């Protein structure tokens, strides 16, 4: 029976189902088994995800953590501080407001002006498509300067130079929103 159970688990691991990482008992979660599952899924597109908190801490290496955050940004909470990377920060900024709540977890040395501009571009505009009775009725774009202000509150001060703000015109901020950002940055100085 024990041998049969072991063979079933090995077969399941070879199959590479990500959900196994949430359900396999820790005694079966070896580095080899976990990385086998990750490697089978790294290039495959899938909505499946897993919780990094279910993986023993000693197995949480860079490749596993990068993959876990790529699959679910909430996994950043369980990534060891020394493994939080530029790629993970970039993923947070791509996720609109979903990633904003985790920006405080990243060291100032991971940030740069180009990444911040991409993040601003991501959180500033939202386009909603309208469908009625199965027919496309157009789209509407909204602008949210509050999300930009929240994002900027996490950005290291050294990046927020006057030149940085001038370069924001390339992101497509509306003039009145740019005025608001410049006013609040001057007030902070």
C-alpha positions, 0 to 999 in steps of 0.5 A: 500500500505504501509503495502504491501510494508513493507511485501515485504521488510520483506520477502526479508530480510528473504530471506537473499539476500546480494544485499539487503544491497546495495539497501534497503533504510536506514530506513529499514536497522535496526540492526536486518535486517542487522544481519539477512541477514549476519547470513543467508550468513555467512556460505554460499558460494557465489560470492555475496558481498555488499558495507559496505559504504551503511550500516549506520555507527552506525550499523557497528559492529564487526561481520558485518565488519568481514563479509564485509571484508571477502566478499570484501577486499575493504570494509576495507576502511569503517571499523571503525579503532577500529574494524580492526582486526587480521582476517582482516589483515590476509585476506588482506595478503591472497589476494596476491597484492590486499590486499597490498594497505590496509596494512597501515590501520592496527595497529602495534599491530595486526602483528606477524612474523608468519602472515608476513611469511604467507603473504610473501608466498602468494605474492612471488609465482604465478603459472599459468596453461596453457591450449591450445585447452582445454588441460592442457599444464603444469604450470609455477611458477613466483617469485616476490620479489618486492611484498615481499619488498612492504609487508615488508615496512608495517611490524613493525620494531620490527618483522624484526629481523635477526632471522625473516629473517633467518626463511624466508628460510622456506617460499621457497624464492630463494637464490638470492631473500633472498640476496636482502632482507638481503641487503636491510634490512642491508641498512635500519639499 
